[in-house]
Amino acid sequence: MTIKQISLAAIFATFATSAFAQAPQAGDFNFGLSGYGTIGVLEPDFKQPDFIGDFRVRAELTYDGLESNTFGAVYMMDEIALHEEDFYHDAFVFWHLHDIARIEIGYTNAVAHKLGLGLPDAGGLRINHDSLIYRKMGTGGVIIADPTITNGSDAPRVNIVSAAHKNVQYGISVAGLTDDYDYEVDAGLKLKYSEAKTKYAFSIGASFMSHPDKFSTDTFTAGATADWRGQIYSGLNIQYNSLVFGLTGRLIYDENPIGIATDGIAAGTGISYDILNYTLSATYMFSETGLWHKAAENYIDHTVLASFRYKYSQNVDGWTSVGMSREEPFLAAGIRITF
């Protein structure tokens, strides 16, 4: 068995043992299941349609029998993991100390990612995480697609994040025991503020990774090999009634990279508006790689996207998007069911 299989088995064996030892208090256990499924098509250059399939299923088991403490386990599977031939995206146990902090141990995204702020979008092309746009449209070079810091969930990780106190939340995480890098540490901070009809949210994050070895969080781009990788990120959301504005920026730097340069900068902005059962959004994303290294070839990509969503019911909505990437137009549409 691999380290990953052994650690996964240990995590769930530990949780199951402690959980079923409390079987007489079964009323304190809660199980939740949620997710969504999207089916649709995307037409690059308005010519030949390409099938789009996207889904997420998340299961959570918690034990609430102790005052001011909650223990639980989470398993989440989605299309990203399936595409990478994994059998999970999230698989971790947690200890939630009410009003103090939450500790997560297992396979999951880093704190810097979880406290990050994505761009508003009404479509179903998943622009904030491993975007389907680039997978279906192709890329002429290396693209930094995720607007927030992400270091994947393929290595055992410990996340410690505070409870939200006076609109402030912060955390730190550490990961290792993987062939992708020696170790990785990151931290994030989120600030929230509400005033009458206006809400503000601001997020910053940073990450350091030692000796990445063919490491990549994007299924459509080459892996990075370098002495170390550093990242910083900042995001802003402003909401006024039903109008939401978002702005984000991410910087990646690889020290002494080998092979294709996969670091650089990414930035994006977007706006969305809700009216009755309708949502409209517009998004712009920019990526430039290779700019830190003289021997590397720069690659610049601009992606623009306009989306429309109609919410038919609480669990069913339809969406359509039109945009351009790599100077090629595209049209996409689909139906999403949530539960």
Buried (B, 14 or more C-beta within 10 A) or exposed (E): EEEBEEBBEEBBEEBEEEBEEBEEEEEBBEEEEEBBBBBBBBBBEEEEBBEBEBBBBBBBBBBBBEEEEBBBBBBBBBBBBBBEEBEBBBBBBBEBEEEEBBBBBBBBBBBBBBBBBBBBBBBBBBBBBBBBBBBBBEBEBBBBBBBBBBBBBBBBBBBBBBEEEEEEBBBBBBBBEBEBBEBBBBBBBBBBEEEEEEBBBBBBBBBEBBBBBEBBBBEBBBBBBBEBBBBBBBBBBBBEEEBBBBBBBBBBBBEEBEEBBBBBBBBBBBBBBBEEEEBBBBBBBBBBBBBBBEEBEEBBBEBBBBBBBBBEEEEEBBBBBBBBBBEEBBBBBBBBBBE
